[in-house]
Amino acid sequence: MGRTMTAWVVRRPGPMETRPLERVRLPVPEPAPGEVLIRVEACAVCRTDLHLAEGDLAPRRPGTVPGHEVVGRVVGRGPEAGRLGDGTRVGVAWLRATCGACRHCARGAENLCPHSRYTGWDADGGYAEYLVAPQDFVYPLPGDQPADALAPLLCAGIIGYRALVRAELPPGGRLGVYGFGASAHLTAQVAVAQGATVHVLTRAAAARRLALELGAASASPADQAPPEPLDSAILFAPVGDLVPVALAALDRGGTLAVAGIHLTDVPPLNYQDHLFQERTLRSVTANTRADGLALLEFAARHPLRVATTPYELGEADRALSDLAADRVTGVAVLHMGG
């Protein structure tokens, strides 16, 4: 009998109080051609994991292991995967594979590939002691930094970085950040480092305090207007009611980027109040590997303060419950222990 490992699977999607996650023993996966086997050190907890567990994001396969912000070490390789040696520290992110041949991939927009596959959705992710991933889609990571400081960069950081690019913030511009969880608290730091004035709008008082500590110019409840018109805004909170609020806060020519994979229904928009004067509403879809490399290179030059709340692997269900109840400030991170 082969080796087994501890893992969590989404057995019956539903509200967290119905216990949709189940702790199980699974065989340690075998890497396929082009894949590496990774022993997980830490896995950050993403709101997308919560959407999958609660059924807002429809499962693509039964009993999937969630988790797509993984830091670990290579401990095995499949055929045609000789590039990364044993002990190499790597990161595994949301985007797992693309076709490489469609017109989107050809123009550098692999995040829009209709055949794309995702970690913790199409294939088992990091809520486990081991996982496999295609070697061409993992990121080399420094070996001397704490895993819990690196793991959130692999989705919260990458998606926030892409959202900031999509928001088209002008140099020295005024950025509104709606919601201030895992991704937002990293993106705000990137924007501040780039010279932006950042206004955070979020309901949690603890998150507002953190925003000010990280350099935000102001921090207010999400339903209030920022102190000045915004050149750009990013909506991180999965709350459709905030779309017209954020659009109304934009100056002429401003852009709102919606960063999440899931959003509750958006109420009707008024053209004159929300879109006229060349305001733009944009979505953000996954990431490209170029986004990941750009964010990691930026973080190497401008170290980001990563606010984390640690959990052991055996507490994954509690971590998601705390995230659902807004009891997590910053990023929840699962640690594998010894």
C-alpha positions in Angstrom: 0.0 0.0 0.0 1.4 3.5 -0.9 1.9 6.4 1.4 -1.1 8.4 2.6 -1.6 12.0 3.7 -3.9 14.2 5.6 -6.1 16.4 3.4 -9.4 18.3 3.4 -12.0 17.8 0.7 -15.2 19.7 -0.2 -17.7 16.8 0.3 -21.1 18.6 0.3 -21.0 22.3 -0.6 -23.1 24.5 1.6 -22.9 27.1 4.4 -19.9 26.6 6.7 -22.3 25.8 9.6 -23.2 22.6 7.6 -19.6 21.5 7.6 -18.9 21.2 3.9 -15.3 20.3 4.5 -14.3 16.8 5.5 -10.9 15.8 6.9 -9.7 12.6 5.2 -6.7 10.4 4.4 -5.7 10.3 0.7 -2.9 8.6 -1.2 0.1 10.8 -1.8 -0.4 11.8 -5.4 1.9 10.6 -8.2 3.2 13.3 -10.5 2.2 12.9 -14.2 4.4 13.8 -17.1 5.6 17.3 -16.7 4.5 17.5 -13.1 6.4 17.8 -9.8 5.4 16.4 -6.4 5.5 19.1 -3.7 5.6 18.7 0.1 3.5 21.6 1.4 4.9 23.9 4.0 1.9 26.4 4.1 -1.2 27.2 2.2 -3.0 30.6 2.5 -6.8 30.6 2.7 -8.6 32.4 -0.1 -12.1 33.6 -0.3 -12.4 31.6 -3.5 -11.9 28.5 -1.3 -14.9 29.7 0.8 -17.0 30.2 -2.4 -16.1 26.6 -3.5 -16.9 25.2 0.0 -20.2 27.0 0.2 -21.3 26.3 -3.4 -21.2 29.9 -4.7 -18.5 28.5 -7.1 -19.8 25.3 -8.6 -17.4 22.3 -8.0 -15.9 20.9 -11.1 -15.2 17.5 -9.6 -16.4 15.7 -6.5 -14.2 15.7 -3.3 -11.8 18.4 -4.4 -9.0 19.5 -2.1 -9.1 23.3 -2.0 -6.2 25.7 -1.8 -4.2 27.5 -4.4 -1.7 29.7 -2.4 0.9 27.0 -1.7 4.5 27.2 -0.6 6.5 23.9 -0.5 9.5 22.0 -1.7 9.8 19.7 -4.6 10.2 16.1 -3.5 9.6 14.2 -6.7 9.1 14.5 -10.4 7.1 12.8 -13.2 8.6 12.0 -16.6 9.7 15.1 -18.6 9.9 17.2 -15.4 13.6 17.3 -14.7 14.0 21.1 -14.5 13.4 21.4 -10.7 15.6 19.3 -8.3 14.7 17.9 -5.0 14.4 20.6 -2.3 13.7 23.4 -4.7 11.3 25.8 -3.0 8.3 26.7 -5.2 4.9 28.4 -5.1 1.7 27.0 -6.6 -1.0 29.5 -7.6 -4.5 29.5 -9.0 -3.7 29.1 -12.7 -2.6 25.5 -13.2 -2.6 25.0 -17.0 -3.6 26.5 -20.3 -3.8 25.1 -23.8 -1.0 27.4 -25.1 -2.5 27.3 -28.6 -5.8 29.3 -28.6 -5.9 33.0 -29.7 -6.0 34.2 -26.1 -2.8 32.3 -25.2 -1.2 33.5 -28.5 -1.7 37.1 -27.5 -0.4 36.8 -24.0 -3.8 36.6 -22.3 -3.6 33.0 -21.0 -5.9 33.9 -18.1 -8.7 34.0 -20.7 -7.9 30.6 -22.2 -11.1 28.6 -22.5 -9.3 25.4 -21.7 -7.5 26.8 -18.6 -7.4 24.7 -15.4 -7.1 25.8 -11.8 -5.5 24.6 -8.6 -8.0 23.6 -5.9 -10.9 23.5 -8.4 -10.0 21.3 -11.4 -7.2 19.5 -9.5 -6.5 19.0 -5.8 -4.8 21.9 -4.0 -2.9 22.8 -0.9 -5.2 21.9 2.0 -3.1 18.7 2.2 0.4 17.6 3.0 1.3 17.0 -0.6 0.1 18.1 -4.1 1.3 17.8 -7.7 1.5 20.7 -10.1 2.8 21.2 -13.7 6.5 22.4 -13.4 5.8 25.1 -16.0 3.2 26.8 -13.8 5.1 26.9 -10.4 7.1 29.9 -9.3 10.6 29.7 -7.8 10.6 31.2 -4.3 13.4 32.3 -2.0 14.4 29.7 0.5 15.1 32.1 3.4 11.7 33.8 3.9 8.9 32.5 6.1 6.3 30.4 4.3 3.4 32.4 5.8 4.8 35.6 4.3 5.1 34.1 0.9 1.9 32.0 0.5 -0.5 35.0 0.4 1.5 36.5 -2.5 0.5 33.6 -4.7 -3.1 34.6 -5.1 -4.0 37.5 -2.9 -0.9 39.3 -4.1 -1.1 38.2 -7.8 -4.8 38.9 -8.3 -4.5 42.2 -6.5 -1.6 43.2 -8.7 -3.6 42.3 -11.8 -6.6 44.3 -10.5 -4.3 47.3 -10.0 -3.1 47.1 -13.5 -6.7 46.7 -14.8 -7.8 49.7 -12.8 -5.4 51.9 -14.8 -4.3 54.1 -11.9 -2.4 57.1 -13.3 0.9 58.0 -11.7 0.4 59.6 -8.4 -3.3 58.9 -8.7 -6.1 58.5 -6.1 -7.1 54.9 -5.6 -10.2 53.6 -3.7 -10.0 50.1 -2.2 -13.4 48.6 -1.3 -13.0 45.7 1.2 -9.7 45.2 3.0 -9.0 41.5 3.3 -6.1 39.3 2.1 -5.7 40.7 -1.4 -6.6 44.3 -0.7 -4.1 44.8 2.2 -1.3 43.7 -0.2 -2.5 45.7 -3.2 -2.8 48.9 -1.1 0.8 48.6 -0.2 1.9 48.1 -3.8 -0.1 51.2 -4.8 1.4 53.3 -1.9 4.9 52.2 -2.9 4.1 53.4 -6.5 3.2 56.8 -5.2 -0.6 56.6 -5.1 -2.9 58.1 -2.5 -5.0 55.2 -1.2 -8.5 55.5 0.4 -9.8 52.3 1.9 -13.5 51.8 2.4 -14.5 48.7 4.4 -17.0 47.8 7.1 -14.6 46.2 9.7 -13.0 48.6 12.2 -10.0 46.4 12.6 -9.4 46.4 8.9 -9.6 50.2 8.8 -7.0 50.4 11.5 -4.7 48.1 9.6 -5.2 50.1 6.4 -4.0 53.3 8.1 -1.0 51.4 9.6 -0.1 50.3 6.0 -0.1 53.8 4.6 -3.7 54.5 3.5 -4.5 58.2 3.5 -8.0 57.5 4.9 -10.1 54.5 6.0 -13.9 54.7 6.2 -17.0 52.5 6.2 -17.7 51.0 2.7 -21.0 52.9 2.3 -19.4 56.3 2.8 -17.9 58.5 0.1 -14.1 58.8 0.0 -12.7 62.3 1.0 -11.9 63.1 -2.7 -12.9 61.9 -6.1 -11.1 58.7 -7.2 -9.1 58.2 -10.4 -9.4 54.4 -10.0 -11.0 51.9 -7.6 -10.8 48.2 -7.0 -13.7 46.3 -5.5 -12.4 43.3 -3.5 -15.5 42.7 -1.4 -17.8 40.2 -3.2 -20.8 42.6 -2.7 -22.6 43.7 -5.9 -24.3 46.5 -4.0 -21.0 48.3 -3.8 -20.5 48.5 -7.6 -22.7 51.6 -8.0 -21.3 53.1 -4.8 -17.7 52.8 -6.2 -18.7 54.0 -9.7 -20.3 57.1 -8.2 -17.1 57.8 -6.3 -15.0 57.9 -9.5 -13.9 61.2 -11.0 -14.4 61.7 -14.7 -12.5 59.1 -16.7 -12.1 56.9 -13.7 -12.0 53.1 -13.8 -13.5 50.5 -11.4 -12.0 47.0 -11.5 -13.9 44.1 -9.8 -11.3 41.7 -8.5 -13.3 38.7 -7.3 -14.3 35.5 -9.1 -17.7 35.7 -7.4 -19.9 38.7 -6.9 -23.5 39.0 -5.7 -26.0 40.6 -8.0 -25.3 44.2 -9.1 -28.3 46.5 -8.7 -29.4 48.6 -11.7 -27.0 51.3 -12.7 -27.9 54.8 -13.7 -26.1 55.8 -16.8 -25.8 59.5 -15.8 -24.7 58.8 -12.2 -22.5 55.8 -12.7 -21.1 55.5 -16.2 -21.3 58.9 -18.0 -18.1 61.0 -18.3 -16.2 58.0 -19.6 -16.2 56.0 -16.4 -15.2 52.4 -17.0 -16.3 49.2 -15.3 -14.0 46.2 -15.7 -13.7 42.6 -14.4 -10.6 40.7 -13.5 -10.2 37.1 -14.5 -7.6 34.9 -12.9 -3.9 35.8 -13.7 -1.2 35.2 -16.2 2.2 33.7 -15.2 3.6 37.1 -16.2 1.5 38.7 -13.5 2.8 36.3 -10.9 6.4 37.0 -11.9 5.9 40.7 -11.9 4.3 40.7 -8.4 7.0 38.5 -6.9 9.8 40.7 -8.4 8.0 43.8 -7.1 7.8 42.2 -3.6 11.5 41.4 -3.7 12.3 45.0 -4.3 9.6 46.4 -2.0 9.0 44.0 0.8 5.3 43.9 1.7 4.0 43.5 5.2 1.8 40.5 5.2 -0.7 40.4 8.0 -1.5 36.7 8.8 -3.5 34.6 11.2 -2.0 31.1 11.6 -3.9 27.8 11.7 -2.8 24.2 11.7 -3.8 22.0 8.8 -6.3 20.3 11.1 -8.1 23.6 11.6 -8.9 24.3 8.0 -12.6 24.2 8.6 -12.3 26.7 11.4 -10.1 29.0 9.2 -12.8 29.1 6.5 -15.6 29.6 9.1 -13.6 32.5 10.5 -13.2 34.0 7.0 -16.9 33.6 6.4 -17.7 35.5 9.6 -15.1 38.3 9.0 -13.0 37.2 12.0 -9.7 37.1 10.0 -7.6 40.3 9.7 -5.2 40.0 6.8 -4.7 36.4 5.6 -5.4 33.1 7.2 -2.6 30.6 6.6 -2.6 26.9 7.1 0.7 25.4 8.4 1.5 21.8 7.9 3.5 21.5 11.1 6.7 19.3 11.4 
